[in-house]
Amino acid sequence: MKHLLIAIPVLLLALALYVVGFGSGAIALIGIGAVLEAGVWLGLFHAGRNRTGTA
């Protein structure tokens, strides 16, 4: 649950960077958005794999 509280705002930021980057043609903003999105997906998959079942 804690990971989702972090992942959702980061994904929204990535989406905002995509919109601004594609609208203005700024390749750097698109790249930063892609890095943020990749980090979220890798973090979510990594977090799910490390669970041991104990609290």
N, C-alpha and C positions, 0 to 999 in steps of 0.2 A: 504494500500500500504506500509506503514511504517513497518508493521509487516512482510511482505514478504521480505523486504530488510534485516531484521534480521534473518528470518527463513531460507532462502536459504543458507547462509554461515554456519549456525549451522547444517543444514542437511548434507551439504557437509563434515563438520568436523566429524559428526557422521558416515558417510559412510567411511571416511578415517580411523577412529578408528576401524570400523568393519573389514575392509580389513587387517589392520595391526594385529589386535587381532586374527582373524581367521588364518592368515598366520603364526603367531608365537605361537599361542596357549595361548596368554595372556588373561585370563578371565577378568581381571580388565579393559582392553581396550574395550572389548566387552560390559561389564557392563556400562562403561562411555558412550559409543556410544548409548546404549539403553536408558539411562537416558536423554541424549541430545535429542534424537528423540522423546521420550515421552513428554518432555518439550515443544518441538516445536508443536506437535499435540495438546496438551492441551492448549497451548497459542493461537493457531489459532482458535480453537473452542470457547474458552473463549472470544477472541476479537470479533468474529462474533456475539456472543450472547449479548454483551454489547452495541451494536450500537443503538442509539435512533433516528437516522434519521436527527439529527441536526449537523451542522458543527462546 
